[in-house]
Amino acid sequence: MSRREALGRCGLALLAGAASLALVPATALAQLPMGMHLGGDKAPPSKEELERRRALDKAYNAANQKIPEKKPANDPWGNIRAAPGASANAKDKPKP
C-alpha cells in the first residue's frame, strides 16, 4: 500500500469519526419535546409571577402549620426497660 492510499484511508476514518461525533448532539436534541429549551434564553420572572410564587409559598407554609404534631408511640414497657446504652448489670454493682 502506498503512502497516498494510507493517508486517504486515514482521512476517511477521521471524516467518519467526525461525522459520528457530529450526530451525537443532534440525537440528544432530538429527544427534547418541541418548544422545550434548556433554559439558556429564559427571561426573568415578571412581578406577577413573583407575587404568585410568594402566595403559593405562603399557602404551603400555612398548610404545614395546620398539620398536628405526631403523638408519641404508646409503649407500655417504656418505663420498665433500661435506658439505651446502660447495661442491666450496672444497676447491681455498687459505685466505688
N, C-alpha and C positions, 0 to 999 in steps of 0.2 A: 504494500500500500504506500502510495506516495505521500509526501508531506502535505500536499494540497488536499488530497482526499481526507486525510486525518483532520486537518483544520476545518474542512467542510462538515465532517461528521460532528466535530466538537461544537461548531457553531450551531448546527441543527439541534443538538442536545441542549445547548444553552437557550435557544429560541423556544424549544418545547417546555423547558423548565420555567422560563419567564412567563409563558402563556398560561401554564397551570397555576402559577402563583398569582397571576392577574385575575383568575377566575375565583379564587378563594374569597376575597371581599365581596365580589359580585353575588356569590351564592349566599353569603351571610346577610347581605342587604335584601336579597330577595325573600328572606324569611320574615321580614318585618311587614306588618299589615300596611295597607295603603293609608297614607296620611299620617303614619306614626313616625315621629322623628326621635332622635336620640337626645334631644334637649339642647343642642348647641345654639340654636337661634331662638330660644324661648324668651318671650317678653316678660318683664317683671309683673307680678300680680297687681291688679288695679286696687283702688281704695275699697271698692265694693267687695272685691274678693277677699281682701284682708279682714274687713269687718265681718264677712260671712264666716271666715275661718275662726275668728275670735269668738263669735257667737256659738259656733259648734263646740269649740274647746270649753267654753263656759258651761254649756249644757251638759257636756260629757263629765266635767268635774262635779257639777251639781248632782248628776245621776249617781256618781260614785259615792258622794257623801250620804246618799239616802240608803245605801246598802248597809244593813246591820252588821255589827261585828260578829264574828263566828264565836259561838259558845264553846267553852272548853269541853272536851270529851268527858263523859260520865265514866269515871274509873273507880269502881268500888274498892279496889285493892291499892289505891294510891297512897293511903296513909300507912299501910302495913309494910310496904316494900321499903328497903333501904334506899338512901339517896344514890343516884348514879355515881359510880366510881368508888363508893365505900364498900369495903368487904364485910361479910357477915361476921367474921371473927374479930373485927376491930372493936365491936361493942363489948366483947367479953374480956379483952385484955386491959389490965389496969395501966394507967399512964404513969411513967417513971417520974 
